[in-house]
Amino acid sequence: MGMFSGNPKEEPMHYGEVFSIWTYFLGEKSMIAMYETLLNHAGDDDLKKLLQEAVHGAKMESQQVEELLKTNGIGLPPVPPERPMANNEKIPVGARVMDAEIGALLSANASKGLITCSTIMGQSIREDIATMFGQFHMNKAQFGAKVLRLNKDKGWLVHPPLHDTPQHK
């Protein structure tokens, strides 16, 4: 077993882990800035709460990933700055991102996050990394369920054509 038989945190990361985790970190930091910007556009209070939850979750995850990267001597990518709060009524209606569009974006990002976490878990040879991204995966699945419920409750869900089978008639 050699170098892979002790404490996983002392094992080296392979290039795939490094690239995927570095890219994940950049994505999370970019989503924080994007969600903070979207908070300025959102009008629905429930949507604002979900956006704030998304920002908080991304900050928590990126903090853990940043620590992992630094501990392993991996340089951090340049990330966008956090965004200030603004009054959405000062954003012209035609330039404002609509609540339904934000809900759809949150759904798509939750789905992409699940795939990314699954990929990193699958390529990891370090148990600590696989476990970390397993936790992130679970968080994203739970968040995605909340977004789905919000989109349904608000009438924002855009679904593909429904297949009507004989048993449903």
TORVEX-903790 format. One line per 3 residues: number of its first residue (from 1); for each residue x negated, y, z of C-alpha. Coordinates in steps of 0.5 Angstrom, whole numbers, plus 500, padded with zeros to 3 digits. Example, Ala and Ser with C-alpha at 12.3 -4.5 7.8 and 13.67 -1.06 7.14 Angstrom:
<rozas>
1 = 475:491:516; 473:498:514
</rozas>
This chain:
<rozas>
1 = 500:500:500; 494:505:501; 496:512:501
4 = 504:511:501; 504:506:508; 504:512:513
7 = 508:518:514; 512:520:508; 510:528:509
10 = 502:526:509; 503:523:502; 502:526:496
13 = 507:529:491; 507:527:484; 508:531:478
16 = 515:530:477; 517:531:484; 513:538:484
19 = 516:540:478; 523:539:480; 523:541:486
22 = 519:548:484; 525:549:479; 530:547:484
25 = 527:553:488; 527:558:483; 534:556:481
28 = 537:556:488; 534:563:489; 537:565:482
31 = 543:563:485; 543:567:491; 542:573:487
34 = 548:571:482; 553:570:488; 551:576:491
37 = 552:580:485; 559:576:484; 561:578:491
40 = 561:585:488; 566:583:483; 571:578:487
43 = 577:581:489; 580:575:492; 578:574:500
46 = 578:566:499; 574:567:494; 569:572:497
49 = 569:567:503; 567:561:498; 561:566:495
52 = 559:567:502; 558:560:504; 555:559:497
55 = 550:564:499; 549:561:506; 548:554:503
58 = 543:556:498; 539:560:503; 538:554:508
61 = 536:550:502; 531:554:499; 528:555:506
64 = 527:548:507; 524:547:500; 520:553:500
67 = 517:550:507; 516:543:503; 512:547:497
70 = 508:551:502; 506:545:506; 504:541:500
73 = 500:547:497; 504:549:491; 505:556:489
76 = 512:559:489; 515:562:483; 517:569:482
79 = 524:570:485; 529:575:484; 531:580:490
82 = 537:580:494; 543:584:491; 546:590:495
85 = 553:590:497; 558:595:492; 565:597:492
88 = 568:592:486; 573:598:485; 567:602:482
91 = 566:597:477; 570:598:471; 576:593:470
94 = 573:591:463; 566:590:466; 568:586:472
97 = 568:579:472; 575:576:474; 576:571:480
100 = 578:565:475; 571:566:472; 568:566:478
103 = 571:560:481; 570:556:474; 562:558:475
106 = 562:556:482; 565:549:480; 560:548:474
109 = 554:550:479; 557:545:484; 557:540:479
112 = 550:542:476; 547:542:483; 550:534:484
115 = 546:532:478; 540:536:480; 540:533:487
118 = 541:526:484; 535:527:479; 530:529:484
121 = 533:523:489; 532:518:484; 525:520:482
124 = 522:521:489; 517:516:492; 517:520:498
127 = 523:518:503; 523:525:506; 524:528:499
130 = 529:523:497; 533:524:504; 533:532:504
133 = 536:532:497; 541:527:499; 543:532:504
136 = 543:537:499; 547:533:495; 552:531:500
139 = 553:539:502; 554:540:494; 559:535:494
142 = 563:538:500; 563:545:497; 565:543:490
145 = 571:540:493; 573:546:497; 572:550:490
148 = 576:545:486; 582:546:492; 581:554:491
151 = 582:553:484; 588:549:484; 591:553:489
154 = 590:560:486; 592:557:479; 585:558:476
157 = 584:551:474; 583:550:467; 583:543:465
160 = 582:539:459; 589:536:455; 592:531:460
163 = 593:524:457; 600:522:458; 600:514:459
166 = 606:510:458; 606:509:466; 607:516:467
169 = 613:517:463
</rozas>
